[in-house]
């Protein structure tokens, strides 16, 4: 009976250790604090100012833009020319 209890304690310790290791992998680290760029989002799905939570990671927010344009133009010109009309030189 004692062997069964010892084995169960080992199994319980193994399960607990695995659970702690997995949960530690999900937590933010000092090198990449939650809410920071390329780091995990905060638990409420937000990030630091200027960042957006996308697929659980904080990313720089994309920009948008608009533009309009108008234009006008004027021109003048002069010209001279030569030609013939019915074989008659019109110079």
Gaussian input, Z-matrix of N, CA and C with variables (Angstrom, degrees):
# hf/3-21g

backbone

0 1
 N
 C     1     B1
 C     2     B2     1     A1
 N     3     B3     2     A2     1     D1
 C     4     B4     3     A3     2     D2
 C     5     B5     4     A4     3     D3
 N     6     B6     5     A5     4     D4
 C     7     B7     6     A6     5     D5
 C     8     B8     7     A7     6     D6
 N     9     B9     8     A8     7     D7
 C    10    B10     9     A9     8     D8
 C    11    B11    10    A10     9     D9
 N    12    B12    11    A11    10    D10
 C    13    B13    12    A12    11    D11
 C    14    B14    13    A13    12    D12
 N    15    B15    14    A14    13    D13
 C    16    B16    15    A15    14    D14
 C    17    B17    16    A16    15    D15
 N    18    B18    17    A17    16    D16
 C    19    B19    18    A18    17    D17
 C    20    B20    19    A19    18    D18
 N    21    B21    20    A20    19    D19
 C    22    B22    21    A21    20    D20
 C    23    B23    22    A22    21    D21
 N    24    B24    23    A23    22    D22
 C    25    B25    24    A24    23    D23
 C    26    B26    25    A25    24    D24
 N    27    B27    26    A26    25    D25
 C    28    B28    27    A27    26    D26
 C    29    B29    28    A28    27    D27
 N    30    B30    29    A29    28    D28
 C    31    B31    30    A30    29    D29
 C    32    B32    31    A31    30    D30
 N    33    B33    32    A32    31    D31
 C    34    B34    33    A33    32    D32
 C    35    B35    34    A34    33    D33
 N    36    B36    35    A35    34    D34
 C    37    B37    36    A36    35    D35
 C    38    B38    37    A37    36    D36
 N    39    B39    38    A38    37    D37
 C    40    B40    39    A39    38    D38
 C    41    B41    40    A40    39    D39
 N    42    B42    41    A41    40    D40
 C    43    B43    42    A42    41    D41
 C    44    B44    43    A43    42    D42
 N    45    B45    44    A44    43    D43
 C    46    B46    45    A45    44    D44
 C    47    B47    46    A46    45    D45
 N    48    B48    47    A47    46    D46
 C    49    B49    48    A48    47    D47
 C    50    B50    49    A49    48    D48
 N    51    B51    50    A50    49    D49
 C    52    B52    51    A51    50    D50
 C    53    B53    52    A52    51    D51
 N    54    B54    53    A53    52    D52
 C    55    B55    54    A54    53    D53
 C    56    B56    55    A55    54    D54
 N    57    B57    56    A56    55    D55
 C    58    B58    57    A57    56    D56
 C    59    B59    58    A58    57    D57
 N    60    B60    59    A59    58    D58
 C    61    B61    60    A60    59    D59
 C    62    B62    61    A61    60    D60
 N    63    B63    62    A62    61    D61
 C    64    B64    63    A63    62    D62
 C    65    B65    64    A64    63    D63
 N    66    B66    65    A65    64    D64
 C    67    B67    66    A66    65    D65
 C    68    B68    67    A67    66    D66
 N    69    B69    68    A68    67    D67
 C    70    B70    69    A69    68    D68
 C    71    B71    70    A70    69    D69
 N    72    B72    71    A71    70    D70
 C    73    B73    72    A72    71    D71
 C    74    B74    73    A73    72    D72
 N    75    B75    74    A74    73    D73
 C    76    B76    75    A75    74    D74
 C    77    B77    76    A76    75    D75
 N    78    B78    77    A77    76    D76
 C    79    B79    78    A78    77    D77
 C    80    B80    79    A79    78    D78
 N    81    B81    80    A80    79    D79
 C    82    B82    81    A81    80    D80
 C    83    B83    82    A82    81    D81
 N    84    B84    83    A83    82    D82
 C    85    B85    84    A84    83    D83
 C    86    B86    85    A85    84    D84
 N    87    B87    86    A86    85    D85
 C    88    B88    87    A87    86    D86
 C    89    B89    88    A88    87    D87
 N    90    B90    89    A89    88    D88
 C    91    B91    90    A90    89    D89
 C    92    B92    91    A91    90    D90
 N    93    B93    92    A92    91    D91
 C    94    B94    93    A93    92    D92
 C    95    B95    94    A94    93    D93
 N    96    B96    95    A95    94    D94
 C    97    B97    96    A96    95    D95
 C    98    B98    97    A97    96    D96
 N    99    B99    98    A98    97    D97
 C   100   B100    99    A99    98    D98
 C   101   B101   100   A100    99    D99
 N   102   B102   101   A101   100   D100
 C   103   B103   102   A102   101   D101
 C   104   B104   103   A103   102   D102
 N   105   B105   104   A104   103   D103
 C   106   B106   105   A105   104   D104
 C   107   B107   106   A106   105   D105
 N   108   B108   107   A107   106   D106
 C   109   B109   108   A108   107   D107
 C   110   B110   109   A109   108   D108
 N   111   B111   110   A110   109   D109
 C   112   B112   111   A111   110   D110
 C   113   B113   112   A112   111   D111
 N   114   B114   113   A113   112   D112
 C   115   B115   114   A114   113   D113
 C   116   B116   115   A115   114   D114
 N   117   B117   116   A116   115   D115
 C   118   B118   117   A117   116   D116
 C   119   B119   118   A118   117   D117
 N   120   B120   119   A119   118   D118
 C   121   B121   120   A120   119   D119
 C   122   B122   121   A121   120   D120
 N   123   B123   122   A122   121   D121
 C   124   B124   123   A123   122   D122
 C   125   B125   124   A124   123   D123
 N   126   B126   125   A125   124   D124
 C   127   B127   126   A126   125   D125
 C   128   B128   127   A127   126   D126
 N   129   B129   128   A128   127   D127
 C   130   B130   129   A129   128   D128
 C   131   B131   130   A130   129   D129
 N   132   B132   131   A131   130   D130
 C   133   B133   132   A132   131   D131
 C   134   B134   133   A133   132   D132
 N   135   B135   134   A134   133   D133
 C   136   B136   135   A135   134   D134
 C   137   B137   136   A136   135   D135
 N   138   B138   137   A137   136   D136
 C   139   B139   138   A138   137   D137
 C   140   B140   139   A139   138   D138
 N   141   B141   140   A140   139   D139
 C   142   B142   141   A141   140   D140
 C   143   B143   142   A142   141   D141
 N   144   B144   143   A143   142   D142
 C   145   B145   144   A144   143   D143
 C   146   B146   145   A145   144   D144
 N   147   B147   146   A146   145   D145
 C   148   B148   147   A147   146   D146
 C   149   B149   148   A148   147   D147
 N   150   B150   149   A149   148   D148
 C   151   B151   150   A150   149   D149
 C   152   B152   151   A151   150   D150
 N   153   B153   152   A152   151   D151
 C   154   B154   153   A153   152   D152
 C   155   B155   154   A154   153   D153
 N   156   B156   155   A155   154   D154
 C   157   B157   156   A156   155   D155
 C   158   B158   157   A157   156   D156
 N   159   B159   158   A158   157   D157
 C   160   B160   159   A159   158   D158
 C   161   B161   160   A160   159   D159
 N   162   B162   161   A161   160   D160
 C   163   B163   162   A162   161   D161
 C   164   B164   163   A163   162   D162
 N   165   B165   164   A164   163   D163
 C   166   B166   165   A165   164   D164
 C   167   B167   166   A166   165   D165
 N   168   B168   167   A167   166   D166
 C   169   B169   168   A168   167   D167
 C   170   B170   169   A169   168   D168
 N   171   B171   170   A170   169   D169
 C   172   B172   171   A171   170   D170
 C   173   B173   172   A172   171   D171
 N   174   B174   173   A173   172   D172
 C   175   B175   174   A174   173   D173
 C   176   B176   175   A175   174   D174
 N   177   B177   176   A176   175   D175
 C   178   B178   177   A177   176   D176
 C   179   B179   178   A178   177   D177
 N   180   B180   179   A179   178   D178
 C   181   B181   180   A180   179   D179
 C   182   B182   181   A181   180   D180
 N   183   B183   182   A182   181   D181
 C   184   B184   183   A183   182   D182
 C   185   B185   184   A184   183   D183
 N   186   B186   185   A185   184   D184
 C   187   B187   186   A186   185   D185
 C   188   B188   187   A187   186   D186
 N   189   B189   188   A188   187   D187
 C   190   B190   189   A189   188   D188
 C   191   B191   190   A190   189   D189
 N   192   B192   191   A191   190   D190
 C   193   B193   192   A192   191   D191
 C   194   B194   193   A193   192   D192
 N   195   B195   194   A194   193   D193
 C   196   B196   195   A195   194   D194
 C   197   B197   196   A196   195   D195
 N   198   B198   197   A197   196   D196
 C   199   B199   198   A198   197   D197
 C   200   B200   199   A199   198   D198
 N   201   B201   200   A200   199   D199
 C   202   B202   201   A201   200   D200
 C   203   B203   202   A202   201   D201
 N   204   B204   203   A203   202   D202
 C   205   B205   204   A204   203   D203
 C   206   B206   205   A205   204   D204
 N   207   B207   206   A206   205   D205
 C   208   B208   207   A207   206   D206
 C   209   B209   208   A208   207   D207
 N   210   B210   209   A209   208   D208
 C   211   B211   210   A210   209   D209
 C   212   B212   211   A211   210   D210
 N   213   B213   212   A212   211   D211
 C   214   B214   213   A213   212   D212
 C   215   B215   214   A214   213   D213
 N   216   B216   215   A215   214   D214
 C   217   B217   216   A216   215   D215
 C   218   B218   217   A217   216   D216
 N   219   B219   218   A218   217   D217
 C   220   B220   219   A219   218   D218
 C   221   B221   220   A220   219   D219
 N   222   B222   221   A221   220   D220
 C   223   B223   222   A222   221   D221
 C   224   B224   223   A223   222   D222
 N   225   B225   224   A224   223   D223
 C   226   B226   225   A225   224   D224
 C   227   B227   226   A226   225   D225
 N   228   B228   227   A227   226   D226
 C   229   B229   228   A228   227   D227
 C   230   B230   229   A229   228   D228
 N   231   B231   230   A230   229   D229
 C   232   B232   231   A231   230   D230
 C   233   B233   232   A232   231   D231
 N   234   B234   233   A233   232   D232
 C   235   B235   234   A234   233   D233
 C   236   B236   235   A235   234   D234
 N   237   B237   236   A236   235   D235
 C   238   B238   237   A237   236   D236
 C   239   B239   238   A238   237   D237
 N   240   B240   239   A239   238   D238
 C   241   B241   240   A240   239   D239
 C   242   B242   241   A241   240   D240
 N   243   B243   242   A242   241   D241
 C   244   B244   243   A243   242   D242
 C   245   B245   244   A244   243   D243
 N   246   B246   245   A245   244   D244
 C   247   B247   246   A246   245   D245
 C   248   B248   247   A247   246   D246
 N   249   B249   248   A248   247   D247
 C   250   B250   249   A249   248   D248
 C   251   B251   250   A250   249   D249
 N   252   B252   251   A251   250   D250
 C   253   B253   252   A252   251   D251
 C   254   B254   253   A253   252   D252
 N   255   B255   254   A254   253   D253
 C   256   B256   255   A255   254   D254
 C   257   B257   256   A256   255   D255
 N   258   B258   257   A257   256   D256
 C   259   B259   258   A258   257   D257
 C   260   B260   259   A259   258   D258
 N   261   B261   260   A260   259   D259
 C   262   B262   261   A261   260   D260
 C   263   B263   262   A262   261   D261
 N   264   B264   263   A263   262   D262
 C   265   B265   264   A264   263   D263
 C   266   B266   265   A265   264   D264
 N   267   B267   266   A266   265   D265
 C   268   B268   267   A267   266   D266
 C   269   B269   268   A268   267   D267
 N   270   B270   269   A269   268   D268
 C   271   B271   270   A270   269   D269
 C   272   B272   271   A271   270   D270

   B1=1.4481
   B2=1.5262
   B3=1.3230
   B4=1.4608
   B5=1.5276
   B6=1.3403
   B7=1.4648
   B8=1.5192
   B9=1.3199
   B10=1.4537
   B11=1.5272
   B12=1.3202
   B13=1.4601
   B14=1.5259
   B15=1.3321
   B16=1.4688
   B17=1.5233
   B18=1.3090
   B19=1.4702
   B20=1.5210
   B21=1.3233
   B22=1.4599
   B23=1.5259
   B24=1.3257
   B25=1.4590
   B26=1.5312
   B27=1.3234
   B28=1.4645
   B29=1.5315
   B30=1.3194
   B31=1.4628
   B32=1.5229
   B33=1.3329
   B34=1.4706
   B35=1.5213
   B36=1.3266
   B37=1.4609
   B38=1.5250
   B39=1.3298
   B40=1.4610
   B41=1.5226
   B42=1.3161
   B43=1.4723
   B44=1.5171
   B45=1.3166
   B46=1.4587
   B47=1.5286
   B48=1.3187
   B49=1.4737
   B50=1.5132
   B51=1.3221
   B52=1.4636
   B53=1.5219
   B54=1.3254
   B55=1.4678
   B56=1.5214
   B57=1.3076
   B58=1.4660
   B59=1.5206
   B60=1.3306
   B61=1.4679
   B62=1.5229
   B63=1.3189
   B64=1.4637
   B65=1.5237
   B66=1.3239
   B67=1.4631
   B68=1.5205
   B69=1.3131
   B70=1.4649
   B71=1.5179
   B72=1.3301
   B73=1.4641
   B74=1.5088
   B75=1.3230
   B76=1.4534
   B77=1.5217
   B78=1.2993
   B79=1.4649
   B80=1.5202
   B81=1.3162
   B82=1.4546
   B83=1.5163
   B84=1.3102
   B85=1.4508
   B86=1.5197
   B87=1.3345
   B88=1.4674
   B89=1.5301
   B90=1.3318
   B91=1.4597
   B92=1.5204
   B93=1.3321
   B94=1.4598
   B95=1.5303
   B96=1.3245
   B97=1.4691
   B98=1.5286
   B99=1.3082
   B100=1.4652
   B101=1.5227
   B102=1.3278
   B103=1.4598
   B104=1.5071
   B105=1.3390
   B106=1.4609
   B107=1.5222
   B108=1.3288
   B109=1.4693
   B110=1.5236
   B111=1.3251
   B112=1.4664
   B113=1.5236
   B114=1.3343
   B115=1.4638
   B116=1.5298
   B117=1.3336
   B118=1.4621
   B119=1.5236
   B120=1.3330
   B121=1.4636
   B122=1.5254
   B123=1.3256
   B124=1.4558
   B125=1.5287
   B126=1.3431
   B127=1.4711
   B128=1.5330
   B129=1.3426
   B130=1.4678
   B131=1.5333
   B132=1.3496
   B133=1.4610
   B134=1.5162
   B135=1.3327
   B136=1.4625
   B137=1.5187
   B138=1.3480
   B139=1.4620
   B140=1.5181
   B141=1.3208
   B142=1.4585
   B143=1.5288
   B144=1.3375
   B145=1.4614
   B146=1.5384
   B147=1.3208
   B148=1.4550
   B149=1.5158
   B150=1.3344
   B151=1.4608
   B152=1.5195
   B153=1.3248
   B154=1.4537
   B155=1.5169
   B156=1.3301
   B157=1.4598
   B158=1.5285
   B159=1.3261
   B160=1.4632
   B161=1.5224
   B162=1.3125
   B163=1.4684
   B164=1.5205
   B165=1.3292
   B166=1.4567
   B167=1.5156
   B168=1.3368
   B169=1.4646
   B170=1.5222
   B171=1.3271
   B172=1.4625
   B173=1.5219
   B174=1.3276
   B175=1.4619
   B176=1.5143
   B177=1.3270
   B178=1.4584
   B179=1.5244
   B180=1.3151
   B181=1.4629
   B182=1.5203
   B183=1.3214
   B184=1.4586
   B185=1.5205
   B186=1.3040
   B187=1.4557
   B188=1.5204
   B189=1.2993
   B190=1.4520
   B191=1.5142
   B192=1.2868
   B193=1.4538
   B194=1.5124
   B195=1.3183
   B196=1.4530
   B197=1.5076
   B198=1.2923
   B199=1.4503
   B200=1.5108
   B201=1.3151
   B202=1.4538
   B203=1.5134
   B204=1.3166
   B205=1.4550
   B206=1.5111
   B207=1.3228
   B208=1.4607
   B209=1.5172
   B210=1.3052
   B211=1.4556
   B212=1.5165
   B213=1.3221
   B214=1.4565
   B215=1.5175
   B216=1.2871
   B217=1.4601
   B218=1.5144
   B219=1.3153
   B220=1.4695
   B221=1.5176
   B222=1.3051
   B223=1.4629
   B224=1.5211
   B225=1.3022
   B226=1.4730
   B227=1.5126
   B228=1.2838
   B229=1.4554
   B230=1.5169
   B231=1.3023
   B232=1.4649
   B233=1.5124
   B234=1.2902
   B235=1.4541
   B236=1.5162
   B237=1.2871
   B238=1.4688
   B239=1.5087
   B240=1.2926
   B241=1.4328
   B242=1.5142
   B243=1.3001
   B244=1.4590
   B245=1.5015
   B246=1.2763
   B247=1.4515
   B248=1.5099
   B249=1.2901
   B250=1.4702
   B251=1.4988
   B252=1.3092
   B253=1.4342
   B254=1.5343
   B255=1.3038
   B256=1.4533
   B257=1.5154
   B258=1.3296
   B259=1.4540
   B260=1.5029
   B261=1.3200
   B262=1.4736
   B263=1.5085
   B264=1.3021
   B265=1.4673
   B266=1.5192
   B267=1.3444
   B268=1.4644
   B269=1.5316
   B270=1.2774
   B271=1.4673
   B272=1.4619
   A1=111.05
   A2=116.01
   A3=120.56
   A4=110.24
   A5=118.33
   A6=121.91
   A7=111.48
   A8=116.69
   A9=121.64
   A10=110.03
   A11=117.79
   A12=122.59
   A13=109.83
   A14=117.88
   A15=121.73
   A16=109.84
   A17=118.42
   A18=121.46
   A19=111.03
   A20=117.40
   A21=121.02
   A22=110.46
   A23=117.76
   A24=121.15
   A25=110.40
   A26=116.98
   A27=120.92
   A28=111.44
   A29=115.29
   A30=119.91
   A31=110.14
   A32=115.95
   A33=119.93
   A34=110.57
   A35=117.11
   A36=121.01
   A37=110.83
   A38=116.74
   A39=120.77
   A40=111.07
   A41=117.49
   A42=121.73
   A43=110.19
   A44=117.48
   A45=121.12
   A46=110.82
   A47=117.35
   A48=120.98
   A49=112.02
   A50=116.81
   A51=121.11
   A52=110.81
   A53=116.21
   A54=120.27
   A55=110.80
   A56=118.19
   A57=121.20
   A58=111.60
   A59=116.44
   A60=119.88
   A61=111.27
   A62=116.34
   A63=120.11
   A64=110.81
   A65=117.31
   A66=119.75
   A67=110.91
   A68=118.48
   A69=120.65
   A70=109.91
   A71=117.75
   A72=120.76
   A73=112.00
   A74=118.12
   A75=121.79
   A76=112.52
   A77=117.17
   A78=120.40
   A79=109.74
   A80=116.30
   A81=119.38
   A82=108.78
   A83=116.13
   A84=120.84
   A85=109.21
   A86=117.50
   A87=119.44
   A88=111.95
   A89=116.82
   A90=120.53
   A91=112.17
   A92=115.86
   A93=120.31
   A94=108.17
   A95=117.74
   A96=120.28
   A97=112.19
   A98=115.83
   A99=121.10
   A100=109.75
   A101=115.05
   A102=120.94
   A103=113.69
   A104=117.67
   A105=121.36
   A106=111.72
   A107=116.17
   A108=120.60
   A109=110.00
   A110=117.38
   A111=129.07
   A112=113.10
   A113=118.24
   A114=122.21
   A115=110.07
   A116=114.90
   A117=119.74
   A118=110.33
   A119=114.95
   A120=120.86
   A121=108.76
   A122=116.16
   A123=120.47
   A124=108.18
   A125=117.84
   A126=120.24
   A127=114.07
   A128=117.86
   A129=119.49
   A130=112.42
   A131=117.70
   A132=121.41
   A133=114.47
   A134=117.55
   A135=120.70
   A136=109.91
   A137=115.21
   A138=122.35
   A139=108.94
   A140=115.93
   A141=120.53
   A142=109.72
   A143=116.20
   A144=121.85
   A145=110.70
   A146=115.41
   A147=121.45
   A148=114.20
   A149=117.52
   A150=121.73
   A151=110.05
   A152=116.17
   A153=123.43
   A154=109.15
   A155=117.12
   A156=121.90
   A157=108.73
   A158=115.91
   A159=121.24
   A160=108.51
   A161=116.92
   A162=123.07
   A163=111.51
   A164=116.74
   A165=120.90
   A166=115.25
   A167=118.12
   A168=122.56
   A169=109.48
   A170=116.33
   A171=121.42
   A172=109.74
   A173=115.12
   A174=121.38
   A175=109.58
   A176=115.35
   A177=120.13
   A178=108.51
   A179=115.83
   A180=120.74
   A181=108.91
   A182=115.83
   A183=120.85
   A184=111.08
   A185=116.93
   A186=120.90
   A187=111.54
   A188=115.22
   A189=120.95
   A190=107.15
   A191=116.24
   A192=118.69
   A193=111.54
   A194=114.63
   A195=121.51
   A196=107.26
   A197=115.87
   A198=119.60
   A199=111.58
   A200=115.79
   A201=122.13
   A202=107.33
   A203=115.38
   A204=119.55
   A205=111.19
   A206=116.19
   A207=122.57
   A208=107.69
   A209=115.25
   A210=118.93
   A211=111.22
   A212=115.90
   A213=122.21
   A214=107.70
   A215=115.36
   A216=119.26
   A217=111.10
   A218=116.34
   A219=122.49
   A220=107.11
   A221=114.69
   A222=118.46
   A223=111.55
   A224=116.36
   A225=122.88
   A226=107.08
   A227=115.27
   A228=118.57
   A229=112.12
   A230=116.29
   A231=123.23
   A232=107.02
   A233=115.68
   A234=118.59
   A235=112.27
   A236=116.42
   A237=123.43
   A238=107.08
   A239=116.50
   A240=119.35
   A241=112.38
   A242=116.36
   A243=122.81
   A244=107.95
   A245=116.89
   A246=120.16
   A247=110.90
   A248=115.60
   A249=121.53
   A250=108.81
   A251=115.12
   A252=120.91
   A253=107.28
   A254=115.59
   A255=119.69
   A256=112.57
   A257=116.53
   A258=120.72
   A259=112.79
   A260=118.98
   A261=121.86
   A262=107.58
   A263=115.46
   A264=121.04
   A265=108.38
   A266=117.23
   A267=119.98
   A268=112.31
   A269=117.70
   A270=118.45
   A271=113.09
   D1=-37.69
   D2=-178.51
   D3=-63.48
   D4=-37.16
   D5=178.40
   D6=-61.28
   D7=-37.99
   D8=179.62
   D9=-64.86
   D10=-42.70
   D11=-179.97
   D12=-65.01
   D13=-43.10
   D14=179.50
   D15=-63.90
   D16=-43.00
   D17=178.61
   D18=-63.36
   D19=-40.97
   D20=179.03
   D21=-64.71
   D22=-38.73
   D23=177.31
   D24=-63.29
   D25=-40.65
   D26=178.78
   D27=-66.15
   D28=-41.98
   D29=178.25
   D30=-64.41
   D31=-43.58
   D32=178.73
   D33=-61.99
   D34=-42.69
   D35=178.83
   D36=-63.75
   D37=-40.20
   D38=178.60
   D39=-64.31
   D40=-44.04
   D41=178.99
   D42=-64.50
   D43=-45.03
   D44=179.40
   D45=-63.32
   D46=-43.78
   D47=178.59
   D48=-62.04
   D49=-41.69
   D50=178.14
   D51=-64.35
   D52=-43.52
   D53=179.52
   D54=-62.78
   D55=-41.71
   D56=178.58
   D57=-65.37
   D58=-40.62
   D59=179.45
   D60=-65.01
   D61=-41.53
   D62=178.98
   D63=-65.90
   D64=-44.50
   D65=-178.84
   D66=-68.30
   D67=-32.59
   D68=177.53
   D69=-66.79
   D70=-33.14
   D71=177.61
   D72=-68.43
   D73=-20.83
   D74=-179.76
   D75=-90.35
   D76=-14.69
   D77=-177.76
   D78=-82.82
   D79=157.77
   D80=177.70
   D81=-75.05
   D82=157.58
   D83=179.87
   D84=-114.38
   D85=164.12
   D86=178.13
   D87=-59.82
   D88=-29.47
   D89=179.59
   D90=-74.28
   D91=-23.33
   D92=-178.19
   D93=-142.63
   D94=79.09
   D95=-176.27
   D96=-68.85
   D97=146.28
   D98=178.65
   D99=-53.87
   D100=137.25
   D101=178.94
   D102=93.60
   D103=-13.30
   D104=-179.52
   D105=-84.63
   D106=161.64
   D107=-178.42
   D108=-60.77
   D109=133.69
   D110=-176.96
   D111=68.72
   D112=3.98
   D113=178.50
   D114=-101.04
   D115=176.16
   D116=178.89
   D117=-64.87
   D118=150.06
   D119=174.40
   D120=-72.20
   D121=161.73
   D122=172.48
   D123=-64.76
   D124=158.15
   D125=-179.72
   D126=-53.96
   D127=-26.90
   D128=-179.56
   D129=-88.03
   D130=10.07
   D131=175.64
   D132=81.85
   D133=18.17
   D134=178.42
   D135=-113.27
   D136=172.91
   D137=179.39
   D138=-136.94
   D139=176.23
   D140=174.81
   D141=-58.71
   D142=161.39
   D143=-178.12
   D144=-55.26
   D145=134.77
   D146=178.64
   D147=88.80
   D148=-3.20
   D149=179.66
   D150=-115.38
   D151=156.53
   D152=-179.68
   D153=-123.34
   D154=138.93
   D155=177.61
   D156=-82.11
   D157=119.10
   D158=179.80
   D159=-135.21
   D160=117.97
   D161=-178.84
   D162=55.64
   D163=37.98
   D164=176.20
   D165=82.88
   D166=-2.11
   D167=179.75
   D168=-119.64
   D169=146.63
   D170=178.06
   D171=-86.19
   D172=130.14
   D173=-178.75
   D174=-130.05
   D175=155.70
   D176=176.62
   D177=-61.89
   D178=134.52
   D179=-179.45
   D180=-67.65
   D181=137.75
   D182=177.80
   D183=-74.01
   D184=153.08
   D185=-179.41
   D186=-98.93
   D187=160.87
   D188=175.72
   D189=-129.17
   D190=160.19
   D191=179.01
   D192=-157.50
   D193=158.99
   D194=175.78
   D195=-136.99
   D196=163.79
   D197=177.94
   D198=-158.76
   D199=152.78
   D200=175.84
   D201=-137.15
   D202=162.05
   D203=177.27
   D204=-157.90
   D205=151.45
   D206=175.95
   D207=-138.22
   D208=161.94
   D209=177.45
   D210=-158.59
   D211=151.85
   D212=176.22
   D213=-137.97
   D214=162.70
   D215=177.72
   D216=-155.60
   D217=149.27
   D218=175.61
   D219=-136.99
   D220=160.74
   D221=178.01
   D222=-161.73
   D223=153.26
   D224=175.03
   D225=-133.02
   D226=160.88
   D227=178.27
   D228=-161.87
   D229=156.30
   D230=174.91
   D231=-133.74
   D232=160.29
   D233=178.74
   D234=-160.85
   D235=157.78
   D236=175.20
   D237=-131.39
   D238=158.47
   D239=179.95
   D240=-161.13
   D241=168.40
   D242=176.44
   D243=-128.91
   D244=159.15
   D245=178.62
   D246=-172.11
   D247=179.38
   D248=177.05
   D249=-127.26
   D250=151.91
   D251=179.64
   D252=-135.39
   D253=109.16
   D254=179.01
   D255=61.85
   D256=33.87
   D257=178.65
   D258=85.50
   D259=-1.39
   D260=-179.84
   D261=-98.16
   D262=129.32
   D263=179.04
   D264=-74.53
   D265=129.29
   D266=-175.21
   D267=-105.62
   D268=26.20
   D269=-178.66
   D270=-72.43

